[in-house]
């Protein structure tokens, strides 16, 4: 009996397109407008959700990376089924997985090294984080659900213990050297202090690991508090996506899938909020705490349910076509948004006007500039879509 190729789920492309659009839309720089119009609560609200929170908490912008990671897991069961249908064995597929992992890691490093004097070896970028955990995710894709659940639990508990047993800084600790102050308003107290910025176990690991690579100067801290080892809990987020992808691919009815996604999503949001509130583990995206895996995973399930209901159940595919164009070429969209923004801006200045973005005043210059850049980026992706050019790794 011939194996049939899996049917593509349109809502996954739309959700991925939505996530990538949020990332690309950084060029709108709502924060710039908010500073120019400090009395406006509207622009303050948009600015807040277009930036990462300082430490504990969540904004819409904070959900970009977990959603992208989650969707890698969602897509995996379909990718495996497609490759099996083409007659590939596990060895060939795993070889491709390692290749894909290395490309993601080095592409992330390449993009973070642009406009620098030397290679910027850093591993907290979205692509590198996914690449580091992807081979394990692929292996789990061939395991039963119980094994996947055990792996997820081991990651959450093990990573929590890793931070919990690391000693807190003593009274002589030099906070200034790691970019924070002892009385920083976002510092946590009590047991939760084990997850404070640049004084935690993952930061200590990076002080050793990052200095194994050539650097202009010794690595002491990451300015945003991000860490290499976040790829471990990021793998937990991808495992949640893997589970979602398996349920999405199953023979259950659409309404049953929707119900499962919503129940699990809301449950994870409640559990994550409760664990944070009880002080067991704070909800911090920057170091991807186990609580963040649960909380952001809950949002991922809710968003998947929303797009699944709108696109695949209600059939609003045409309304979301503009997101499909982005979502079906997510790697291209990622690279474009990190490479040609200034080129587009300067090209418009050359051919139209050096002050084209001030047509509505200085306060709105980032909105005008960003909107035109976004339009040009989307037109490039639309051309690729129309010509069936899809960048795959």
Secondary structure, 3 states (H helix, E strand, C coil): CCCCCCCCCHHHHHHHHHHHHHHHHHHHCHHHHHHHCCCCHHHHHHHHCCCCCCCECCCCCCHHHHHHHHHHHHHHHHHHHHHHHCCCCHHHHHHHHHHHHHHHHHHHHHHHCCCCCCCCCCCCCHHHHHHHHHHHHHHHCCCCHHHHHHHHHHHHHHHHHHHHCCCCCCCCCCCHHHCCCCCCCCCCCHHHHHHCCCCCHHHHHHHHHHHHCCCCCCCCCCCCCCCCCHHHHHHHHHHHHHHHHHHHHCCCCHHHHHHHHHHHHHHHHHHHHHHHHCCCCCCECCCCCHHHHHHHHHHHHHHHHHHHHHHHHCCCCHHHHHHHHHHCCHHHHHHHHHHCHHHHHHHHHHHCCCCHHHCCCHHHHHHHHHHHHHHHHHHHHHHHHHCCCCCCC
